[in-house]
């Protein structure tokens, strides 16, 4: 069942189905900002980032640039397992983004480390092993980072870096929602799927059993030996379902041996009842989501929850919503993303 993916996608749609309003005070700057947002497909980037964060608990937004690709800044998404953040009081102070480069082998691994600090981006190249970062080498040692060597300049600490001209970070940490249920004091976000894996497993098991019922319920015919065509020695026999005329059989007429259909019933009602998200099944799956959104009075969402006073009111019909969701601007997830987007420079 693709329900986990549906939950993550719906969470992202609630946040960024419509492009958020990003404004500055200066009119010419606002026009330029809107142009950059449109050319950079920022809404699609935010939508994908929110879906990944909903499934994996968090992500990072990063501003970078490549004049060979576009004459403007690029907003990109970095997964949490490719980042080593430095957080203070839950706020991002610096972060290392890393990636393995081409030409790495089972014995030698090239890693590019991109450290974002206030006012600069430090680039470093390491030659190591699969389980050890190894030693730092010049950027010119690998073709993927050789182009950066001409852009960096030694900073006050001697590390080659690119000055951003901004006292803020060029990266932002986007936790999906807080607190983290496994580590209550951790600033790391939590997934919308946290704590409901057993329910997803039970739903998959129910649907697997349902599919097995369908396979077993295929129509089958039990026929006498006289209805079979011998295919030759060692090749068995076959039954031609399209044949209309058969030879008479040497058997008493009252023996009743003919074609017998065999087909099991499909337990549709039982399976549908078992897999339908009842209050004790579906609501725990959705209750893990931060209620940053509220729905119209009568949407039709695939979750199929029955109406309950004070909670989501949805139709059980497995169709897509016909009315756009009404977004609660004070929802906790929206506040997290609003703050994070505002921090991007």
C-alpha positions in Angstrom: 0.0 0.0 0.0 1.4 3.4 -0.9 -0.2 5.1 2.1 3.2 6.4 3.6 4.0 8.1 0.3 0.4 9.5 0.2 0.8 10.9 3.7 4.1 12.6 2.9 2.8 14.0 -0.4 -0.4 15.3 1.2 1.6 17.0 4.0 3.7 18.8 1.3 0.6 19.8 -0.6 -0.9 21.3 2.5 2.2 23.5 2.8 3.1 24.4 -0.7 0.3 23.5 -3.1 0.2 27.3 -3.5 3.3 29.4 -3.7 3.9 31.2 -0.4 4.1 35.0 -0.5 7.7 36.1 -0.1 8.0 39.9 0.1 10.5 42.6 0.7 9.9 46.3 1.3 11.7 47.6 -1.8 9.6 47.5 -5.0 12.4 47.0 -7.6 13.9 44.3 -5.3 10.5 42.6 -5.0 10.2 42.4 -8.8 13.6 40.9 -9.0 12.8 38.5 -6.2 9.6 37.3 -8.0 11.6 36.8 -11.2 14.2 34.7 -9.4 11.5 32.6 -7.6 9.8 31.9 -10.9 12.9 31.1 -12.9 14.3 29.0 -10.2 11.1 26.9 -9.8 11.2 27.6 -6.1 7.6 26.3 -5.5 8.5 22.9 -6.9 11.7 22.8 -4.9 9.9 23.6 -1.7 7.2 21.1 -2.5 9.8 18.3 -3.0 11.7 19.4 0.1 8.5 19.3 2.3 7.6 15.8 1.0 11.1 14.5 1.8 11.0 16.1 5.2 7.6 14.6 6.0 9.0 11.2 5.2 12.5 11.5 6.6 12.0 14.0 9.5 13.9 17.0 8.1 16.1 18.4 5.3 18.3 21.4 4.5 17.8 24.2 2.0 20.9 25.5 0.4 21.7 28.5 -1.8 24.5 27.9 -4.3 25.5 29.2 -7.7 26.9 27.9 -10.9 27.3 30.5 -13.6 27.7 27.8 -16.2 24.2 26.6 -15.5 22.3 29.9 -14.7 23.2 33.5 -14.0 21.3 33.5 -10.7 21.4 31.8 -7.3 20.2 28.2 -7.1 18.0 26.9 -4.3 18.7 23.2 -3.7 17.6 20.6 -1.2 20.1 18.5 0.8 19.1 15.3 2.7 19.9 15.0 6.4 22.1 12.0 5.9 24.4 14.1 3.7 24.8 16.8 6.3 26.5 17.3 9.6 24.9 20.3 11.3 26.1 22.4 14.2 23.0 23.5 16.2 22.9 25.8 19.1 19.6 26.2 21.0 17.9 24.6 18.1 19.3 27.1 15.6 21.7 26.3 12.8 25.1 27.9 13.3 27.1 25.9 10.6 26.7 22.8 8.6 28.9 20.4 6.6 27.4 19.0 3.4 29.3 16.1 1.9 29.1 13.9 -1.1 31.2 11.1 -2.6 32.7 11.9 -5.9 33.1 9.8 -9.1 36.2 7.6 -9.5 35.8 6.4 -5.9 36.7 2.7 -5.5 36.3 0.0 -2.8 39.6 1.1 -1.3 39.8 4.9 -2.1 36.8 7.3 -1.6 36.9 10.9 -2.6 34.7 13.2 -0.6 33.8 16.8 -1.2 33.0 18.7 2.0 31.1 22.0 1.7 30.9 23.9 5.0 28.5 26.7 5.3 29.4 29.3 7.9 28.2 32.9 8.5 29.7 35.0 5.7 31.5 32.2 3.8 31.5 28.7 2.3 34.5 26.5 2.9 35.3 23.8 0.3 37.5 20.9 1.1 38.5 17.7 -0.7 39.4 14.5 1.3 40.9 11.2 0.1 40.0 8.4 2.4 38.4 5.0 2.7 34.8 3.8 2.9 34.9 4.0 6.7 37.5 6.9 7.2 37.4 10.4 5.8 41.1 10.3 5.3 43.4 13.2 4.6 42.7 16.6 3.1 44.2 17.2 -0.3 44.1 20.2 -2.7 40.9 20.8 -4.6 42.8 20.4 -7.8 43.4 16.7 -7.1 39.9 15.7 -8.4 38.3 17.0 -11.6 34.9 17.5 -9.9 36.4 20.1 -7.5 39.2 21.5 -9.7 36.9 24.3 -10.9 36.4 25.4 -7.3 40.1 26.0 -6.8 39.9 29.2 -8.9 36.9 30.6 -6.9 38.2 30.1 -3.4 40.6 32.3 -1.5 42.3 31.7 1.9 40.3 33.1 4.8 41.6 34.5 8.1 42.2 31.0 9.3 43.9 30.0 6.0 41.1 27.7 4.8 40.1 28.1 1.2 36.6 29.6 1.1 34.2 31.6 -0.9 33.0 34.9 0.7 29.3 35.3 0.5 29.2 38.9 1.4 26.4 38.1 3.9 26.7 37.7 7.6 24.0 35.0 7.6 24.2 31.4 6.5 23.5 30.3 3.0 21.8 27.2 4.3 18.8 26.6 6.5 17.7 23.6 8.6 14.0 22.6 8.1 12.8 20.1 10.7 9.5 18.6 9.7 7.9 19.0 13.2 9.0 19.0 16.8 9.6 17.5 19.3 11.3 14.3 18.4 9.5 11.5 20.1 12.5 9.2 20.3 14.8 12.0 21.7 12.7 14.6 23.4 15.6 17.0 24.0 16.9 16.7 20.5 16.4 19.6 18.0 16.2 17.1 15.2 12.7 16.9 13.6 10.4 13.9 13.4 8.8 12.2 10.5 5.0 12.2 9.8 5.4 8.4 9.7 7.1 8.1 13.1 5.5 5.6 15.5 3.0 4.1 12.9 5.3 1.6 11.2 3.4 -1.3 12.8 0.1 0.0 11.5 1.5 0.3 8.0 2.9 -3.2 8.3 -0.6 -4.5 9.4 -2.2 -2.7 6.5 0.3 -4.2 4.0 -0.4 -7.7 5.5 -4.1 -7.2 5.1 -3.8 -6.2 1.5 -1.4 -9.0 0.8 -4.0 -11.4 2.2 -6.6 -9.8 0.0 -4.5 -10.2 -3.1 -4.0 -13.8 -2.2 -7.7 -14.3 -2.0 -8.0 -12.9 -5.5 -5.3 -15.2 -6.9 -6.9 -18.2 -5.3 -10.4 -17.3 -6.6 -9.4 -17.6 -10.2 -12.0 -19.8 -12.0 -10.8 -23.4 -12.5 -12.4 -26.4 -14.2 -12.2 -30.0 -13.1 -12.7 -32.3 -16.1 -12.7 -36.1 -16.6 -9.7 -37.8 -18.2 -11.8 -38.3 -21.4 -11.9 -34.6 -21.9 -8.1 -34.3 -22.0 -6.0 -34.4 -25.0 -2.9 -36.5 -24.7 0.1 -34.6 -25.8 2.4 -37.5 -26.1 4.8 -39.5 -24.0 6.2 -37.3 -21.2 4.2 -34.2 -22.3 1.1 -34.8 -20.1 -2.3 -33.8 -21.3 -4.2 -30.6 -22.0 -7.8 -29.3 -22.1 -9.0 -27.2 -25.0 -11.5 -24.7 -23.5 -12.6 -23.6 -27.0 -13.5 -27.1 -28.3 -17.3 -27.6 -28.8 -17.6 -31.2 -29.8 -16.3 -34.2 -27.9 -16.4 -37.9 -28.3 -19.0 -39.9 -26.3 -17.6 -41.4 -23.1 -18.1 -45.1 -22.2 -19.7 -44.5 -18.8 -23.1 -45.0 -17.3 -25.4 -42.0 -17.7 -26.1 -41.8 -14.0 -22.5 -41.5 -13.0 -22.6 -37.7 -13.2 -19.0 -37.2 -14.2 -18.7 -34.0 -16.2 -17.0 -30.6 -16.2 -17.1 -29.3 -12.6 -16.4 -25.5 -12.1 -14.3 -24.6 -9.0 -14.1 -21.0 -7.8 -13.6 -19.7 -4.3 -15.5 -16.7 -3.1 -13.5 -13.4 -2.6 -14.1 -12.2 0.9 -14.5 -8.6 -0.2 -16.5 -7.3 2.7 -14.3 -8.8 5.3 -11.1 -7.6 3.6 -12.5 -4.1 3.0 -13.6 -3.9 6.7 -10.2 -5.0 7.8 -8.2 -2.6 5.7 -10.5 0.4 6.0 -8.9 3.1 8.2 -11.2 2.9 11.2 -10.8 5.3 14.1 -8.5 2.8 15.8 -6.4 2.2 12.6 -6.4 5.3 10.4 -6.6 8.0 12.9 -3.3 7.0 14.7 -1.5 7.2 11.3 -2.7 10.7 10.7 -2.5 11.9 14.3 1.3 11.8 14.0 1.1 14.7 11.6 1.3 18.1 13.0 -2.2 19.7 12.5 -0.9 22.6 10.5 -3.8 22.3 8.1 -7.6 22.0 8.2 -9.7 20.7 5.4 -12.9 21.9 3.7 -16.2 20.6 5.1 -16.6 17.7 2.6 -13.4 16.7 0.8 -12.8 13.2 -0.5 -9.4 12.1 0.6 -8.0 8.6 0.1 -7.4 8.2 3.9 -11.2 7.5 4.3 -11.6 8.6 7.9 -15.2 8.8 9.3 -16.3 12.2 10.5 -15.7 12.9 14.1 -16.6 16.1 15.9 -13.7 18.4 16.4 -11.5 16.5 13.9 -11.0 16.1 10.2 -14.3 15.5 8.4 -13.7 13.5 5.3 -15.6 11.3 2.9 -14.7 7.6 2.7 -14.7 7.7 -1.2 -11.2 7.0 -2.5 -11.0 10.0 -4.8 -8.9 13.1 -4.9 -10.1 16.3 -3.2 -12.4 18.4 -5.3 -11.8 21.5 -3.2 -8.4 23.0 -2.3 -7.4 22.6 1.4 -7.7 25.6 3.6 -4.3 26.2 5.2 -4.1 27.3 8.8 -1.4 30.0 8.7 -0.6 29.5 12.4 0.1 25.8 12.0 3.4 24.7 13.6 4.8 23.3 10.4 4.1 26.5 8.5 5.8 28.5 11.1 8.9 26.3 10.9 9.1 26.7 7.1 8.3 30.4 7.2 11.2 31.0 9.6 13.6 28.7 7.6 12.8 30.4 4.3 13.3 33.8 5.8 16.7 32.8 7.0 17.9 31.9 3.5 20.1 34.7 2.1 
